[in-house]
Amino acid sequence: MKFLWGILAGFALGVAVGLLLAPQSGEATRAQLSEQGVVLRNRSGNLTGDLRSRATELSQEMRVRANEALEQGREIYARTKDDLADRYSKAKSGDL
């Protein structure tokens, strides 16, 4: 219970000091906050567009890399299969 009273007293003291030491009026502060809100909204809109374009670029890059890796895997599989088939036929004929 003492802890709760301490929190409430600290909050009240903080509000009182904030009101006494405020550098500008409430109306000016609200105007400034409104202006900053508009700026923040514009920045977030730009950020969203940037993130979308970057995500699209990354997904395309990952798709290209995955296709390249798949193609490399197919080439390695084909070489290995041919090599094993040759060795098997040589071993079966006794030439190994």
N, C-alpha and C positions, 0 to 999 in steps of 0.2 A: 504494500500500500504506500509505503514511503517512496518507493521508486516512482510510482505513478504521480504522486504529488511533486516529486522532483522534476519529472518530465513536463508537467503542466506549468510549473513555476519557470522553468527554463524557456518554455515556449512563450509565455507571457512576457518575460523579460526581453526576449529576442524581438518580439513584436514592438514593444515599447521603445527599445533602442533604435529599431529600424525606422519607426515613425519620427523619432526625434532627430535622427541623423540623415533623413532622406534628402538627397541633393536637389530634388525638384518636386513639384506638386503632383498630386495623384492624376490629374487630368493630363499633364505632360507625360507622365509615366505610361498611362494607358495609350496615348497617341504613339509613343515610342514603341511600345509592345505591339501595337497594331501594325505599325510600319515594318517592324522586324518579322512579324508573322507573314506579311506579304512577301518579303524577301526570302524567307525560309520556304514558303510555298513554291516560289519560282525555282529556287535551288533544288528542291526535292523533285519538281517536275523534270528539270534537266537531268538530275541524277538518275531518275527512273528511265528516261530515254537512253542515257548512256549505258546503264546496266543492261537494258534489253539488247542494245546493239552489241555490246561485249559478249553477252550470253549467246547470241546468235553466231557471232564469229567463233567463239570457243566450241560450240556444238558442231559447226561445220568443220573446224580443224580436227576435232576428235573423230568425226565421221571419216575424214580423209585418212587420218592415221590408222583407224581401225581397218579400213579397206586395204591400206598398204600392208598392214600386219597380216591380214587374212591372205592376201596374195602371196606374201613371203612364205607363210605357212603352207600354202598349196604347192608352191615351188619346191620347198624342202621335202614335203611329202612325196611329190612326184619323183624327185631325184632319189630319195631313200628307197622308194618302192622299186624303181628300176634297178638300183644297185643291189637290193636284196633279191630281186628276181634273177639277176645275172649270177649272183653268188650261189643261189639255190640250184640253178641249172648246171653250173660248173661243179658243184658238190655232188649233184645227182649223177652227172656223167663221169665223175672221178677225176676231173681236171684240176681240182683245187689243191 
